[in-house]
Each structure stands twice: as structure tokens, then as C-alpha cells.
Amino acid sequence: LTDPKFVSGGKPVTLHEYIGRNGAVGICYETGQDKDVSRTNEVRKEIEHILVNLGLLAHTERIVPPQRTQEIFTLTQAIILGEGQDFSYVPNMGIYNFQPVKKGEIVGTYKNGMLIAHKDCIIVFPKIKSLWKVGEPVGYIAERI
């Protein structure tokens, strides 16, 4: 997930972006919600496999990780909450991260219009309503590169 056009408003919203903007080098491995520890052992093993295969961690044998496909997305729009709570997701939208949206689907409504997907895209980082703040993003739209 990239944000080369700074759709996030200049604030890093991905770990990769945060590390890069602070002049560091790191391995960014997104695993979902920060409070979800249900996959801790699995994630630890996956990170060990990555480090062994990059030659950064000694191991007696090379570990063959499972084959996975990689998709790259770029943020194209921040969904900003305006004064008077002027935005709301339509039912079944904005309910989970990387939620697919088809071209032409209504994502949400504003007091003076609708947010409609102009291409197939995804909703990323949708915030739960209790975390919404006027002038801040309540989620983002991203498109596959």
C-alpha cells in the first residue's frame, strides 16, 4: 500500500511510509489490527522465514516460504469527515480493511452528494465511528497499481 501523492495529507498512514519519512530502513510487515494477537506465533514464524531467506538471520537450512501473490495498491482519496458529521458509509461499506468496491458502487453519502467508486478499488483503514473526528479521514480509497 503506497501513498506517493500524499493523499493522507502528509501524515504517514502506513508503517512503510513512516519508516521511510524518518530516514530509516526497515521491513514493514502488516498483519492486521494492532490489538489482534491471535496470529502472533504464525506471524513470528513468517518473519523468521523472511529474515532467513534474506540472509539476515542464521539458520541451518533455507526455509521455503509458502507461495503467495502480491498486490500493490496506492491511496487515491482520503474520505474526510466534514462539519456536522457530513459523511456516512452506506450499509455494508467501510466495515473492514481492504474491502473491495466495484466501479459504480456507492461507498457513502455526504449532505450534498455521494461518494461513488469511479473504478474498482478498495476501502482501507476505515475507522470505527467512535474514532471519527471532524476534518480527519474516516478511511481511504485505494486502487490496484
C-alpha positions as CSV (number, residue, x, y, z in Angstrom):
1,L,0.0,0.0,0.0
2,T,1.6,3.2,-1.2
3,D,0.8,6.9,-0.9
4,P,3.1,8.7,-3.5
5,K,0.6,11.6,-3.9
6,F,0.3,12.2,-0.1
7,V,-3.4,11.6,-0.2
8,S,-3.1,11.1,3.6
9,G,-2.4,14.8,3.9
10,G,1.2,14.4,4.7
11,K,0.7,12.2,7.7
12,P,2.1,8.7,7.2
13,V,-0.7,6.1,7.4
14,T,1.4,3.1,6.7
15,L,4.4,1.7,8.6
16,H,6.4,1.7,5.4
17,E,5.8,5.4,4.8
18,Y,6.5,6.3,8.5
19,I,9.9,4.5,8.4
20,G,10.9,6.0,5.1
21,R,10.0,9.5,6.2
22,N,12.1,9.1,9.2
23,G,15.2,8.2,7.3
24,A,15.3,4.6,8.5
25,V,15.4,1.3,6.7
26,G,13.1,-1.4,7.9
27,I,11.0,-4.4,7.0
28,C,7.3,-3.5,7.2
29,Y,5.1,-6.4,7.7
30,E,1.4,-5.5,8.0
31,T,-0.6,-8.2,9.9
32,G,-4.0,-6.5,10.6
33,Q,-5.4,-4.9,13.6
34,D,-2.8,-3.9,16.3
35,K,-4.8,-5.4,19.1
36,D,-5.4,-8.8,17.4
37,V,-2.7,-11.1,18.8
38,S,-4.4,-14.3,17.6
39,R,-1.8,-14.9,14.9
40,T,1.3,-14.0,17.0
41,N,3.1,-17.3,16.6
42,E,2.3,-17.6,12.9
43,V,3.5,-14.1,12.2
44,R,6.7,-14.6,14.2
45,K,7.5,-17.7,12.1
46,E,6.7,-15.9,8.8
47,I,9.1,-13.0,9.8
48,E,11.8,-15.6,10.7
49,H,11.4,-17.2,7.3
50,I,11.7,-13.8,5.6
51,L,14.9,-12.9,7.6
52,V,16.5,-16.3,6.9
53,N,15.8,-16.1,3.2
54,L,17.2,-12.5,3.1
55,G,20.4,-13.8,4.8
56,L,19.8,-11.6,7.9
57,L,19.2,-14.4,10.3
58,A,21.3,-17.5,10.6
59,H,19.6,-20.8,10.2
60,T,20.9,-24.3,9.4
61,E,18.7,-24.7,6.4
62,R,16.9,-22.4,4.0
63,I,13.2,-22.2,4.7
64,V,10.9,-22.3,1.7
65,P,8.0,-19.9,2.4
66,P,4.6,-20.7,1.0
67,Q,3.9,-19.2,-2.4
68,R,1.8,-16.0,-2.2
69,T,0.7,-13.4,-4.7
70,Q,1.5,-9.8,-4.0
71,E,-0.8,-6.9,-4.9
72,I,0.2,-3.3,-4.8
73,F,-2.3,-0.6,-4.1
74,T,-2.0,3.2,-4.0
75,L,-4.1,5.6,-1.9
76,T,-6.2,7.7,-4.3
77,Q,-8.5,9.5,-1.9
78,A,-8.9,10.3,1.8
79,I,-12.5,10.2,3.0
80,I,-12.6,13.3,5.2
81,L,-15.3,13.9,7.8
82,G,-16.7,17.4,7.4
83,E,-18.5,19.7,9.8
84,G,-21.7,18.3,11.2
85,Q,-20.7,14.7,10.7
86,D,-21.5,15.2,7.0
87,F,-20.4,11.7,5.8
88,S,-21.7,8.2,6.4
89,Y,-20.8,4.9,4.9
90,V,-23.8,3.2,3.2
91,P,-24.7,-0.2,4.8
92,N,-22.1,-2.8,4.3
93,M,-19.3,-0.4,3.3
94,G,-16.4,0.7,5.5
95,I,-16.7,-2.4,7.7
96,Y,-13.3,-3.9,7.2
97,N,-9.8,-3.1,5.8
98,F,-9.1,-3.8,2.2
99,Q,-12.8,-4.1,1.5
100,P,-13.3,-4.4,-2.3
101,V,-15.6,-1.9,-4.1
102,K,-16.8,-2.3,-7.7
103,K,-16.9,0.6,-10.1
104,G,-20.2,2.5,-9.8
105,E,-20.9,1.3,-6.2
106,I,-21.9,3.9,-3.7
107,V,-19.4,4.0,-0.8
108,G,-21.0,6.6,1.3
109,T,-23.1,9.8,1.3
110,Y,-22.4,13.4,2.1
111,K,-25.0,16.0,2.9
112,N,-24.7,17.3,-0.6
113,G,-23.9,14.1,-2.6
114,M,-22.5,10.7,-2.8
115,L,-19.1,9.0,-2.8
116,I,-19.2,6.7,-5.8
117,A,-16.3,4.4,-6.9
118,H,-15.1,5.6,-10.3
119,K,-13.0,2.4,-10.7
120,D,-12.8,-0.9,-9.0
121,C,-11.0,-0.1,-5.7
122,I,-10.7,-0.9,-2.0
123,I,-11.5,0.8,1.2
124,V,-8.5,0.9,3.6
125,F,-8.2,1.9,7.2
126,P,-11.9,2.5,7.8
127,K,-12.2,3.9,11.3
128,I,-14.9,2.9,13.7
129,K,-17.4,5.7,14.2
130,S,-16.3,6.4,17.8
131,L,-12.8,7.4,16.4
132,W,-14.2,9.8,13.8
133,K,-13.0,13.5,14.1
134,V,-14.2,16.4,12.0
135,G,-11.5,17.3,9.4
136,E,-9.8,13.9,9.7
137,P,-10.0,10.9,7.4
138,V,-12.5,8.2,8.3
139,G,-11.0,5.9,5.7
140,Y,-9.2,5.9,2.4
141,I,-9.9,4.7,-1.2
142,A,-7.0,2.8,-2.8
143,E,-6.6,1.4,-6.3
144,R,-4.6,-1.5,-7.6
145,I,-1.4,-0.5,-9.4
